[in-house]
Amino acid sequence: MAPPKTHPPISTTLPALLLGTATFNHQYVSDPLAMPYRDIVSRAISLGVKAFDTSPYYGPSEVLLGTALDSLMNPTASASNPLPIPLERESIFLVTKAGRIAGDEFDYSPAWIKYSILRSLQRLHVGYLDLVYMHDVEFVSSEEVLTAVKELRRLRDEEGLVRYVGISGFPADVLASLAEMILAETGEPLDAVLSYGHFTVQNRKLALPWVTGETKPEESSSPLARLKRAGVEVVLNASMLGMGLLTNRGIPPDERSEASPLAKWHPSPPELRVVCKKLAGITGTAGERLESVAIRWSLQVWAGVGATAGVGVQVPSTTSGSNAAKVGATVCGVSSISELEETVAEWRGVLSSLGHVVDGKVDSAYGQERRNKVLQLVEQQLWPALGSWVDFAWDSPDSGYVNTRREEDKGRVPSDSIMAAYNQRKAAKSGIDIKPR
């Protein structure tokens, strides 16, 4: 029997658009510290984007995001602003991940998960995390995933450090299988599942029946239908650009190229990179940037699919109907203010086209006419140009993968101040004297 929920359903508390900070990392930019990360976070909040997705695996991302948020939650008075209004912790939704340490190193043990959560809290300058995913679950065994999810739920129920629990990963079928297993083993469904790179212009596998107009897609064996049947409350879509694949700049087919940080690690085959580069020419002829088209298509279609499939989040609505107050939730990654503003403008256009209340002004340039143009461009030109590469997904992990975390090292946490500070706080709450004698 599942334990009683201590928080409302995540579909009622999670914002529909989240700012992903994987871009605050050397994998996407040469120097994350030189990024205007403080300004990006501040501008996001002013635009109404108040949910943030990060991970300790994303290099300095947690630290940079935490620094930006801390400056807003604890602002410094100045001559021009002698009484600054602090950002309230309850007004933002923070998401991070646990379990992935490095490219081929994973530790899903309870001891490491607890340590990782405490470290994230310290880096983000907060007392609790709204949602935590086990990161890239396809790289470990199902038993390890189950053990880790149980530990996250313990940290939720016994220590109040986490509010909602989920998993993230690349192969959508693996996500569905694990969600089914967790429900069967624990009697409690996952609150959320984050799928990335599987609902893009190039790869629609997450919810293919809905995209192609299949009748009764909810009864299909698609990953999304299975996740819904496994009781998952919210399914989020991330990496609308295929981790940089669907951009005007593209990714050089030669992994030795120094022109792009992505060329060295991106898992796409060279042939797919070449085909996707051709898409930029097609969209350019239509007066569009490839990334703009890819973002609008994913935002637009996923918003509707998430609602229809019953795995969306609530938003204010001006229409009626059973799905009128829900949309599919999306994580967007940006590396500049202009990219953020463009994405938010597209998002407002999406909400308006679906009959939902919009937070902020809707630019007419992103309205119904643009929606129709993008959908037509993708269906009539981009998909035919992709040919057999439509819905292609690379293997994850690849055939040569080995977890470099040794068995004897799993559960071994660093001897830094994080655990000591935590134990001191727990002792202080219980009145135990732990000072050395």
VENDAKA-V67771 format. One record per backbone hydrogen bond with DSSP energy under -1.0 kcal/mol. CO is the residue of the C=O (numbers start at 1). NH is the residue of the N-H. If there is no record, write none. Layout:
co:CO nh:NH
co:CO nh:NH
This chain:
co:9 nh:12
co:10 nh:13
co:10 nh:14
co:11 nh:314
co:16 nh:330
co:18 nh:332
co:19 nh:53
co:21 nh:24
co:23 nh:25
co:25 nh:28
co:25 nh:29
co:31 nh:34
co:32 nh:35
co:35 nh:37
co:36 nh:40
co:37 nh:41
co:38 nh:42
co:39 nh:43
co:40 nh:44
co:41 nh:45
co:42 nh:46
co:43 nh:47
co:44 nh:49
co:45 nh:48
co:50 nh:93
co:51 nh:19
co:52 nh:95
co:53 nh:21
co:55 nh:58
co:57 nh:59
co:58 nh:61
co:60 nh:64
co:61 nh:65
co:62 nh:66
co:63 nh:67
co:64 nh:68
co:65 nh:69
co:66 nh:70
co:67 nh:71
co:69 nh:73
co:70 nh:74
co:72 nh:87
co:81 nh:78
co:88 nh:91
co:89 nh:92
co:93 nh:52
co:94 nh:131
co:95 nh:54
co:96 nh:133
co:98 nh:135
co:99 nh:107
co:102 nh:105
co:104 nh:404
co:105 nh:101
co:105 nh:102
co:109 nh:113
co:110 nh:114
co:111 nh:115
co:112 nh:116
co:113 nh:117
co:114 nh:118
co:115 nh:119
co:116 nh:120
co:117 nh:121
co:118 nh:122
co:119 nh:123
co:120 nh:124
co:121 nh:126
co:129 nh:163
co:130 nh:164
co:131 nh:96
co:132 nh:166
co:133 nh:98
co:134 nh:168
co:136 nh:139
co:137 nh:140
co:141 nh:145
co:142 nh:146
co:143 nh:147
co:144 nh:148
co:145 nh:149
co:146 nh:150
co:147 nh:151
co:148 nh:152
co:149 nh:153
co:150 nh:154
co:151 nh:155
co:152 nh:156
co:153 nh:157
co:154 nh:158
co:155 nh:161
co:161 nh:129
co:164 nh:132
co:165 nh:191
co:165 nh:192
co:166 nh:134
co:167 nh:194
co:168 nh:137
co:169 nh:196
co:171 nh:175
co:172 nh:176
co:173 nh:177
co:174 nh:178
co:175 nh:179
co:176 nh:180
co:177 nh:181
co:178 nh:182
co:179 nh:183
co:180 nh:184
co:181 nh:185
co:182 nh:186
co:183 nh:187
co:190 nh:233
co:191 nh:234
co:192 nh:167
co:193 nh:236
co:194 nh:169
co:195 nh:238
co:198 nh:206
co:202 nh:391
co:203 nh:200
co:204 nh:207
co:206 nh:224
co:207 nh:211
co:208 nh:212
co:209 nh:214
co:216 nh:219
co:217 nh:220
co:222 nh:226
co:223 nh:227
co:224 nh:228
co:225 nh:229
co:226 nh:230
co:227 nh:232
co:228 nh:231
co:234 nh:193
co:236 nh:195
co:237 nh:331
co:238 nh:197
co:239 nh:242
co:241 nh:246
co:245 nh:247
co:254 nh:257
co:262 nh:266
co:269 nh:273
co:270 nh:274
co:271 nh:275
co:272 nh:276
co:273 nh:277
co:274 nh:278
co:278 nh:282
co:279 nh:283
co:280 nh:284
co:281 nh:285
co:282 nh:286
co:283 nh:288
co:284 nh:287
co:289 nh:293
co:290 nh:294
co:291 nh:295
co:292 nh:296
co:293 nh:297
co:294 nh:298
co:295 nh:299
co:296 nh:300
co:297 nh:301
co:298 nh:302
co:299 nh:303
co:300 nh:304
co:301 nh:305
co:302 nh:306
co:303 nh:307
co:303 nh:328
co:304 nh:308
co:305 nh:309
co:306 nh:311
co:311 nh:235
co:313 nh:327
co:316 nh:357
co:321 nh:324
co:323 nh:326
co:325 nh:315
co:327 nh:313
co:329 nh:237
co:330 nh:18
co:332 nh:20
co:336 nh:340
co:337 nh:341
co:338 nh:342
co:339 nh:343
co:340 nh:344
co:341 nh:345
co:342 nh:346
co:343 nh:347
co:344 nh:348
co:345 nh:349
co:346 nh:350
co:347 nh:351
co:348 nh:352
co:349 nh:353
co:350 nh:354
co:351 nh:356
co:352 nh:355
co:355 nh:318
co:358 nh:360
co:363 nh:366
co:364 nh:367
co:367 nh:371
co:368 nh:372
co:369 nh:373
co:370 nh:374
co:371 nh:375
co:372 nh:376
co:373 nh:377
co:374 nh:378
co:375 nh:379
co:376 nh:380
co:377 nh:381
co:377 nh:382
co:378 nh:383
co:381 nh:385
co:382 nh:386
co:383 nh:387
co:386 nh:389
co:387 nh:390
co:389 nh:392
co:398 nh:401
co:406 nh:409
co:409 nh:412
co:414 nh:416
co:417 nh:421
co:418 nh:422
co:419 nh:423
co:420 nh:424
co:421 nh:425
co:422 nh:426
co:423 nh:427
co:424 nh:428
co:425 nh:429
co:426 nh:430
co:427 nh:432
